[in-house]
Amino acid sequence: MFHDSVLNMNKPRIAIGIDIGGTNTKIGIFDSEGNLISFEKISTLKDLSPEKFIDHLAQQSEQILKQKLGLALGDPAIIGVGAGAPMANYFTGYVDQAPNLGWKNVPLRDFFKKSFKVPAVIENDANLAAVGENKWGAGKSFQDFVLVTLGTGVGTGLILDGKLYRGHDALGAEGGHIIIPHDQKRLCSCGGMNHLESYLSAKGIKETILQLTKEEWTIEKLGALFAEGDLKATSIIHQIAQELASGLVSMGVLFGPQAFIIGGGVSKLGDSFNQVVKQKLDESIHFSLKGKIDIKTAALASDKGAVYGGAAHIIDEVSKL
């Protein structure tokens, strides 16, 4: 699968990390030590076919490589590309169905290999974020943790015994689709009801804010008002922390992690939000786990976790050969 020349060169080793999201796609160019050389964010062009969009990504990536490093795609200095997308299957190389992208039965790994002219691996985007945190971020000191990304959707990446857990056919650890008890039913983007994602995605949180305030607030405004002691903001924070904790309780008793690491845009709420979540978690979880699971903020930037993970993933894959 991988080019032998990648393993036998004296040039600096370069890895590309890609994170395809429902709204934006991020491109990161890294050296083999995890240093970010360049980062670019572009719109996810859903009007293009998946194959044409990956071609577009390759063109954008090559422009960056030429500008920053004087490299073209296919150069042996490039280890490869690690890409994350919703519901991407590491084993098959396909995205079977990604509702937030409108993709079905997409041979994503083959598209990346063809367009980028380098070795490629694909992975669930939350899994990649967990790999990045495990190698270079807040998960370095943990053998067992769950990375929870709160963004366009809610994703989870599970590290057990220091290794990424995928489950059968890469369909495991989809914590965003845990069903949580709630007085108000909400439809998830996948078609299910009362999934964690229904409440903790960016859309879900905005819906909660609108219901409770009749106003439209950003996450930044919510955090700022909460820090000031605003009563409405405090009420909202406690509600979404309770909703999140409801999902974490189920994950906690199943996996017994050392920590939950919060990533994605909602992680901007920071430690003050984590403390409320921790309180709610300890109020509800089995007595044997009370006080034993940390809540941490992802160390890698909230918009860059999966691109770090993509680079880490392809570097690790090549190093096995």
C-alpha positions in Angstrom: 0.0 0.0 0.0 2.8 2.4 0.8 5.8 3.5 -1.4 9.1 2.0 -0.3 10.8 5.2 -1.2 9.0 6.9 1.7 10.9 4.8 4.2 14.4 5.3 2.7 15.0 9.0 2.2 17.1 11.6 3.9 14.8 14.5 3.1 12.5 15.9 5.7 9.4 13.8 6.0 6.2 15.7 5.4 2.6 14.5 6.3 -0.7 15.9 5.2 -3.7 15.9 7.6 -7.2 16.6 6.2 -10.4 17.0 8.2 -13.6 17.0 6.1 -16.4 18.6 8.1 -20.0 19.3 7.3 -19.3 23.0 6.9 -15.6 23.5 6.5 -12.6 21.3 5.5 -9.2 21.8 7.0 -5.8 21.1 5.5 -2.7 20.8 7.7 0.9 20.3 6.5 3.2 18.8 9.2 6.7 17.5 9.6 7.2 14.1 11.2 7.6 15.6 14.7 4.1 17.0 14.6 5.1 20.6 13.9 2.4 22.4 11.9 4.0 24.0 8.9 0.8 25.4 7.3 -2.9 25.3 8.0 -5.7 26.2 5.6 -9.5 26.2 6.0 -11.8 26.0 3.0 -15.5 25.5 2.5 -16.8 22.0 2.1 -18.2 22.2 -1.4 -21.2 19.9 -1.2 -22.3 20.8 -4.7 -19.3 18.9 -6.1 -19.2 15.2 -6.3 -17.0 13.6 -3.7 -14.4 12.7 -6.3 -14.2 16.2 -7.7 -14.1 17.7 -4.2 -11.1 15.5 -3.3 -9.5 16.7 -6.6 -10.1 20.2 -5.4 -8.6 19.4 -2.1 -5.5 18.0 -3.8 -5.1 21.2 -5.9 -5.4 23.4 -2.8 -2.9 21.2 -0.9 -0.4 21.2 -3.7 -0.5 25.0 -3.9 0.4 25.1 -0.2 3.2 22.5 -0.6 4.7 24.5 -3.5 4.5 27.8 -1.7 5.8 26.6 1.7 8.2 23.8 0.7 8.7 23.8 -3.0 7.1 20.3 -3.2 4.6 18.8 -5.6 2.2 16.0 -4.8 3.9 12.7 -5.4 7.3 13.9 -4.2 8.9 11.1 -2.1 9.5 13.6 0.7 5.7 13.4 1.4 4.9 10.4 3.6 1.2 10.5 2.7 -2.2 11.9 3.7 -4.3 11.0 6.6 -7.9 12.1 6.2 -10.9 12.3 8.5 -14.6 12.4 7.5 -17.9 11.5 9.1 -18.4 7.7 9.1 -15.2 7.1 7.2 -14.3 3.4 7.5 -10.6 2.7 8.0 -10.9 -1.0 7.0 -12.9 -0.6 3.8 -11.7 2.8 2.7 -15.3 3.9 2.1 -17.8 6.4 3.6 -20.9 4.3 3.5 -23.2 7.2 4.5 -22.5 10.7 5.9 -25.8 12.6 6.4 -24.0 15.9 7.1 -22.2 15.7 3.7 -24.9 13.9 1.7 -22.4 11.2 0.7 -23.2 7.5 0.2 -20.9 4.6 -0.8 -17.9 6.8 -1.5 -14.5 5.1 -2.0 -12.7 7.9 -0.2 -9.3 6.3 0.3 -9.0 5.5 -3.4 -10.0 9.1 -4.3 -7.3 10.4 -2.0 -4.6 8.0 -3.3 -5.5 9.0 -6.9 -5.7 12.7 -6.4 -2.9 13.2 -3.9 -0.5 10.7 -5.6 0.7 9.5 -2.1 -0.2 6.8 0.4 -3.5 7.5 2.1 -5.5 6.4 5.2 -9.0 7.5 6.1 -10.6 7.4 9.5 -13.7 8.7 11.3 -13.0 12.3 12.0 -13.4 12.0 15.8 -11.1 8.9 15.8 -8.4 11.1 14.2 -8.9 13.8 16.8 -8.3 11.1 19.4 -5.2 9.9 17.7 -3.8 13.4 17.6 -4.5 14.0 21.3 -2.9 10.7 22.1 0.3 11.4 20.2 0.7 15.1 20.6 -2.0 16.5 22.9 -4.0 16.2 26.1 -4.1 12.4 25.9 -0.3 11.8 26.0 -0.4 11.0 29.7 -3.5 8.7 29.5 -3.8 5.1 28.4 -7.6 5.1 28.4 -9.6 8.2 27.4 -12.6 9.2 25.3 -12.2 12.3 23.0 -15.6 14.0 22.6 -15.8 16.5 19.7 -18.7 19.0 20.0 -19.0 20.8 16.6 -21.3 20.4 13.6 -22.0 17.0 15.0 -21.0 15.1 18.1 -18.2 12.5 17.6 -16.2 10.3 20.0 -12.8 8.7 19.6 -11.9 5.9 22.1 -8.3 5.2 23.2 -8.1 1.9 25.1 -4.7 0.6 26.4 -3.0 3.3 24.4 -4.6 2.1 21.1 -7.5 3.4 19.0 -10.6 1.3 19.3 -12.7 1.0 16.2 -15.1 -1.8 16.9 -16.3 -4.3 14.3 -16.1 -2.9 10.8 -15.0 0.5 12.3 -18.6 1.2 13.5 -17.8 1.3 17.3 -17.5 4.2 19.7 -20.2 6.4 18.1 -21.0 8.1 21.4 -22.8 11.0 19.7 -25.7 8.6 19.0 -26.2 7.5 22.6 -29.8 8.1 23.4 -30.2 10.3 26.5 -33.3 10.9 28.6 -34.9 14.3 28.0 -38.2 16.1 28.4 -38.0 17.6 25.0 -37.6 15.3 22.1 -35.3 16.2 19.2 -34.5 14.7 15.9 -30.9 13.8 15.2 -29.4 14.5 11.8 -29.1 10.7 11.3 -32.9 10.3 11.7 -32.8 9.0 15.3 -34.5 10.6 18.3 -32.9 12.1 21.4 -29.4 11.3 20.5 -26.6 13.2 22.3 -25.8 15.0 19.1 -29.4 16.4 19.0 -28.5 18.5 22.0 -24.7 19.0 22.1 -24.0 19.8 18.4 -23.6 23.5 17.6 -27.1 23.4 16.1 -28.5 21.7 19.2 -26.9 24.2 21.6 -28.1 27.1 19.5 -31.6 25.7 19.7 -31.4 25.4 23.5 -30.1 29.0 23.7 -33.0 30.2 21.5 -35.6 28.3 23.6 -34.3 29.7 26.9 -33.5 33.3 25.9 -35.5 34.0 22.7 -32.2 35.3 21.4 -29.4 34.0 19.2 -26.0 33.8 21.0 -22.7 32.5 19.9 -20.7 30.0 22.0 -18.3 32.8 22.7 -21.1 35.0 24.0 -22.5 32.2 26.1 -19.0 31.6 27.7 -18.4 35.3 28.3 -21.8 35.8 30.0 -21.3 32.7 32.1 -18.0 34.0 33.3 -19.7 37.2 34.3 -22.3 35.3 36.4 -25.2 36.0 34.1 -28.2 34.0 35.3 -29.5 33.0 31.9 -26.1 31.9 30.7 -25.6 30.0 33.9 -28.9 28.2 33.4 -28.0 27.3 29.8 -24.5 26.0 30.9 -26.0 23.8 33.5 -28.6 22.4 31.1 -26.1 21.5 28.4 -23.6 20.2 31.0 -26.4 17.9 32.3 -27.2 16.7 28.8 -23.5 16.0 28.1 -23.0 14.3 31.4 -26.0 12.0 30.6 -24.0 10.7 27.6 -20.7 10.6 29.5 -22.2 8.5 32.3 -23.1 5.7 29.8 -19.6 5.9 28.2 -18.0 6.0 31.6 -19.5 2.8 33.0 -18.8 1.0 29.8 -15.2 1.9 29.3 -13.9 3.2 32.7 -11.7 5.9 31.1 -9.2 8.0 32.9 -10.6 11.1 31.3 -13.0 12.6 28.8 -11.2 15.1 26.6 -13.6 17.8 25.1 -12.7 19.1 21.7 -14.6 20.9 18.9 -16.0 24.4 19.0 -17.8 24.0 22.3 -14.4 23.3 24.0 -13.9 27.1 23.8 -16.1 27.2 27.0 -13.0 25.9 28.7 -12.3 24.7 32.3 -15.3 26.5 33.9 -17.6 24.4 31.7 -15.6 21.3 32.3 -16.0 21.8 36.1 -19.8 21.9 35.7 -19.8 18.8 33.5 -17.6 17.0 36.1 -20.0 17.9 38.9 -23.0 16.6 36.9 -21.0 13.4 35.9 -20.1 12.6 39.5 -23.7 13.2 40.7 -25.0 10.5 38.3 -22.3 7.9 37.6 -21.9 4.6 39.5 -20.3 5.1 42.9 -17.2 3.1 42.0 -16.3 5.8 39.4 -17.2 9.0 41.3 -14.3 11.4 41.3 -12.1 9.1 39.2 -12.7 10.4 35.7 -11.1 13.8 34.7 -12.7 16.2 32.2 -10.1 17.9 30.1 -10.0 20.4 27.2 -8.3 19.1 24.1 -4.8 20.5 23.9 -4.7 20.8 20.1 -6.7 23.7 18.8 -10.4 23.1 18.5 -10.3 23.4 14.7 -7.1 21.5 14.2 -7.4 18.3 16.2 -8.4 16.0 13.4 -5.7 17.4 11.0 -3.1 16.7 13.7 -4.6 13.2 14.0 -4.5 12.6 10.3 -0.8 13.4 10.1 -0.1 11.3 13.2 -2.1 8.4 11.7 -0.2 8.3 8.4 3.2 8.7 10.1 2.3 5.7 12.4 1.1 3.6 9.5 4.3 4.1 7.6 6.5 3.5 10.6 4.9 0.0 11.0 6.4 -1.1 7.6 
